[in-house]
Amino acid sequence: FRMDPEVPLVVPEVNPEAILEHKGIIANPNCSTIQMVVALKPLHDEAGIKRVVVSTYQSVSGAGKKGMDELSSQTIALLNQKPFDVEVHNAQIAFNTVPHIGPWAEDDYTEEELKLVYETRKIWGEPNIQVAPTAVRVPVFAGHSESINIEFNNAITAERARQLLDSAPGLVVVDDPSENRYPTAIDCAERDEVFVGRIRKDPSVQHGLAL
C-alpha cells in the first residue's frame, strides 16, 4: 500500500498529520527511507532540500532470518576453508559487499533504491525533490547505515545542522571527530532512534552538507 495514492505513508517524526487522511489503512515506508527522512526532516524545514545522494549500507537482517543465517554459515565455512552456498544475497555476503538489494527495476536501479526516491517524495508531498540512491548489502547482522549528501536551496552550516538534529525527535547525534565519535551499526542495533554523525560541509556545491 505504500505508493497507493489513497493510503497515507506515515513517519511519526516527519509527517504525523498525514495520518488524518487515512481511509482505513496506513502504510509505513521502507526501512532505509524511514531513517533517511527522520534525519533530513529538520534540515529540510530549515533550508529546503534540493537534492539528496544517498548510499545505504544495509545489514543482512533486512533479508530476514534466512539472510542472517547465510552470513553466519558462509562466515563459518570460509574460516574453516569449507564450501558454501549462495541463495539469499545474489553473491557471497561474508567478507563482501553486494550492491544489489531487491529485484531490478527501471533504468537499472533496484526496487530497494527506487523506494528511497518515490517514498521520500510522497512523505514530503514534494514531487520535485531529487534523490539519487545506491543500496548495498553489507556483512553486518543488524543495523542499517547510510551516507547522505544533501544540496540545499538556502545556506546552512554544519554547526546549525548539528543543533537542529540534536533537538529533533527520534534522533541521536554522535559527532565528535576529535574523539573518534560517530555512529556504528552495532551502536544502533536494537534501538529505535536514528543516529547521526560525521556532519560536515560539502565544498563542491554552494549549499551542501554530508552526514
Secondary structure, 3 states (H helix, E strand, C coil): CCCCCCCCECCCCCCHHHHHHCCCCCECCCHHHHHHHHHHHHHHHHHCEEEEEEEEEECHHHHHHHHHHHHHHHHHHHHCCCCCCCCCCCCCCCCCCECCCCCECHHHCEHHHHHHHHHHHHHHCCCCCEEEEEEEECCCCCCCEEEEEEEECCCCCHHHHHHHHHCCCCEEECCEHHHCECCCHHHHCCCCCEEECCCEECCCCCCEEEC
